[in-house]
């Protein structure tokens, strides 16, 4: 096994364990519903990869190892877990990790490909920043929102200068797509409980 790939698997597993252990502490309680750090991690891994194939494999491997380790830790500590939830997030990690890795790799390209890849990543990060801001009353949410906003700006700078105008133009459609993603997943998986609280009554009926 490639040393870099093995190191990323180990890093993903350690991240998963650390996330579950950290959520009991106030500053880290939103980590279980916060995707921004994983979007950045998957994209950065792809950006630093040696090829597009390696970018996809490494992004998927890192996130899949993280999810597996996270839920193993949940089982050890809580002795309960919905198998379908684990399987769902494994599929998301494998699919999303591949796409994030490829997107990160593609930002290195010139022309429309680099611009669109950067816009897609920045749109996801910005959409989730708004979801976190609207959906949670925690005082710590500002740090999570700031992380995503700073990361989105940084990602828009990844492409070559000639491609950055494409990223700027494509940012709004990418943001809309990101908002759809971060609305659809909470509805499908959690019945709307992870949506911004002012919209939850459309999905919860008491």
C-alpha positions, 0 to 999 in steps of 0.5 A: 500500500502506498505510504501516503494513502496509508497515512491518510487512512490512519489520519482519517481514523484518528479524526473520527475517533477524536470527533466522537470523543470531543463532542461531549465538550461545549466548543466541539458539540457541533462537529457531528453536524458540521461538514465544513472541515471534511469538505476542506480536508477532502479537497485539500487532499485532492489538491495535493495528490499526484494524479486525478485517480489518486485524488479520488481514492485518497479523498474517499479513503480518508473520509471512509476511514473517518466515518468507520472510526467515528461509528466504531467509537460510538458503538464502544461508548454507547453500545447502540447504532442504527446500521442503516445510518452507518451504511448511509454515511459510508456511501456518502464518504466514499462518493463525496470523498471521491468528488471532493478529491477530484474537485480539489485536484481540478482547481489546479487546472486552468480554464473553466475546469479549475474555476468550476471546481473552486466555485463548487467547493466554495458554494458548498462551504458557504451554504453550510455556513448559512445552515449552521448560522440559521440552524443552531443557537450555540455561541460556538456557531460563529467559529464554525461559520467563520471557518467555512467563510474563510475556507471558501475565500481561500478555495476561490484563490486555488485556481490559476488567476485566469480561472478565478473570474470563472469561479466568481461567476459560477459561485452563485449557482454552486451556492444554490446547489450546496443549499439544496444538498444541505437541505435534502440530506437532513430531510432524508436522513434525520427527518428535518431535525438538522434543518434551520429551526425556523423551517423544521415545522414543515417536516415535524408535525406534533 
